[in-house]
């Protein structure tokens, strides 16, 4: 059958604009060629039957999609070091594959992208565009426009009105040179819309990658871009309605009225129906697949309606997505659609734009130069309008320029406008090619210019409360708790409960939900909504948050409501994992945080093992440990978040003390925990065999006692690590004199094997959490040196890595602490030297209370506490 039917081939001279050809053929009722359809021309029987698969539509379409996606991804990787948005790579991929470059090769165009295949490719590309615009409308929060304020509204209006007027006026002056072959009024209106729009999805990506999303500049740009996008779609609908080449004024009026009726039906019929659908979903259950299918079918119906009206189908899909309420329904639809649409279907649309872009047709230097001049004049007008508004609101001049360039971000919306203008024969091939390339160049300039103009203010004075040892154990503690998923929340709340929040020693928590930056606008909108919610102290915008972020925020806020002594501020940060530690560090420094708590990159399985959640989290933890402006604690949850552990009457903690800054910081945190009446603390100190000789050879020990009993002294000048360990332990002993909840034992170990044996011999069945320092003791100490060679997780240090291995208890959580060492700390005033040798006094106390074996624990009765915590002892 295939042999009797003439296939569609490149010999037939099809117009480049297939849509326009079909329209003209239908309107004139004249058929210039006969297209024979054969089912056998869709799929092939294979090369072994002697046929070329590329002569059949399905194999050719599959090859085209694969070539487009691979080319796009390669260009994304090549442009990534230059921090260019993905839309640049997608447009350039189409230009590279089209007649401008690859099309110049003999046989490439006829073999891979023949004219006969463009109808199928263009149809699927517009289907992907339809659903992408539905997602854009779905992700837009109308409440953002309400709470954006006058500043963002004026920035958006000035950024649209001035370039629209100047662009149309300039193009009108040069109309005879620029638009010789097209309808004049149509050209002016379409060009004005194309020059005045701001690509909201592209702008959101740029703001997130340049760390401006949560700044004042980023919030204004995001809000103004949303307003700009809304106005752009309205203007586009009007332009399509009134600029039909062959239409009359009456038909244009009917198009406008029908469009208004469609919008009203969407807001007053479809939106209430969606609310009814949400309310009938039982609490805790997700939307059914049947409902999702009906909603997605509604996207197609909306597109058909607006196409029948005379407005482009993407406008109907956008309005339909805009009226669907945010929340669980919107999140479900986004999760089901976004990766497939943005990763596979949307690049086809940009490829079609690139295939239509033939740079070789831009031969008239006068036309090209004038089009570039029109574009530059419109961009200059947008920047100047933004600067004027910024000056009226007393924004810095450099920020005004940066905001102007951000509002000049081009991309998806402009490509849609240009393609529609070309479909309507408003733009010719030359104008289309020049506008596409100038738009790409303008968007490529945004990131480098904004990063060079916007520099964060330098902090002239740093804060001093950068670690726990430096502050009083009963003073306010400012913590930054990072969570990646909802599973991290219970363990963080359990740690807060153990940290003894009270009115006497309050804890201020910044609960930060870390969201990985993908190609989506939804997570960036979540961060903007969360930031707005936090800044206004209102939960009115919580409906714009994804379900995960909202659940995390609600959990922390409920804990704050039912617990005294805790103040919690919820935040969200969106960033790639490679640079996420920078956002956390900046936030910690801005909020004067003393401790950052982050979850381990592994979670416990049902059988007690540890499996990785996301390998990128490990890299984030390592980067944060090296760049943090304060102390950092990594929490390994192995039962701490369980309900039984949280409801227990007594919590038993163990601190392994080898010495050094990190172990002293761990002791400082344990000091705060032991103030909790339900917490008991066992301290096990590991000592080398030469501890006595080293102590005798060290300078005279100085007591930590000073005139002010509330101050914690960490003067380091002229002191060895051993001296500072003894001094801080002595201070801890003096302040906790008579506390029966604290027990102490020392263990002398000569090497790593003895260290492992001592820890392994402990009865861990009653313990809830181990607290250790990340870098225990001295560097290269025999007590831990062998363990360092076998570490699987260096971010935990040798002891922490050993404790989370499968060889040790599966039910004991681990907290690994790293101290931020304050440079240039003031030296504490030294008290008179001790009258007795500290080591001899320690030995005499040890004789009074002998150790009880390898476990090394001894319960100290309250009656004997005074004798065991004698004032001159180095130990306890």
Secondary structure as UniProt FT lines:
FT   HELIX           2..4
FT   TURN            10..11
FT   HELIX           18..28
FT   HELIX           39..41
FT   HELIX           47..49
FT   HELIX           53..55
FT   HELIX           57..80
FT   TURN            81..83
FT   HELIX           86..97
FT   TURN            99..101
FT   HELIX           102..104
FT   TURN            106..107
FT   HELIX           108..111
FT   HELIX           115..117
FT   HELIX           118..139
FT   HELIX           142..147
FT   HELIX           149..173
FT   HELIX           175..178
FT   HELIX           184..196
FT   HELIX           200..209
FT   TURN            210..211
FT   TURN            213..214
FT   HELIX           216..242
FT   TURN            245..246
FT   HELIX           249..265
FT   HELIX           266..270
FT   HELIX           271..279
FT   TURN            283..284
FT   HELIX           289..309
FT   HELIX           313..323
FT   TURN            326..327
FT   HELIX           328..340
FT   HELIX           341..345
FT   HELIX           346..356
FT   HELIX           359..361
FT   HELIX           365..392
FT   TURN            393..394
FT   HELIX           397..407
FT   HELIX           412..423
FT   TURN            424..425
FT   HELIX           429..453
FT   TURN            469..470
FT   TURN            473..474
FT   STRAND          477..483
FT   HELIX           487..498
FT   TURN            499..500
FT   STRAND          507..516
FT   HELIX           522..536
FT   TURN            540..541
FT   HELIX           542..544
FT   HELIX           547..562
FT   TURN            564..565
FT   STRAND          566..575
FT   TURN            577..579
FT   HELIX           580..590
FT   TURN            591..592
FT   STRAND          595..599
FT   STRAND          602..604
FT   TURN            606..607
FT   STRAND          610..612
FT   HELIX           615..627
FT   STRAND          631..636
FT   TURN            640..641
FT   HELIX           643..646
FT   STRAND          651..657
FT   HELIX           661..674
FT   TURN            677..678
FT   STRAND          679..687
FT   TURN            689..690
FT   HELIX           691..697
FT   TURN            709..710
FT   TURN            717..718
FT   HELIX           721..735
FT   TURN            736..738
FT   TURN            740..741
FT   STRAND          742..748
FT   HELIX           752..760
FT   HELIX           764..766
FT   STRAND          769..773
FT   TURN            779..780
FT   TURN            782..784
FT   HELIX           785..788
FT   TURN            789..790
FT   HELIX           794..796
FT   HELIX           797..803
FT   TURN            806..807
FT   TURN            810..811
FT   STRAND          813..818
FT   TURN            823..824
FT   HELIX           838..848
FT   TURN            854..855
FT   HELIX           862..864
FT   HELIX           865..868
FT   TURN            871..872
//
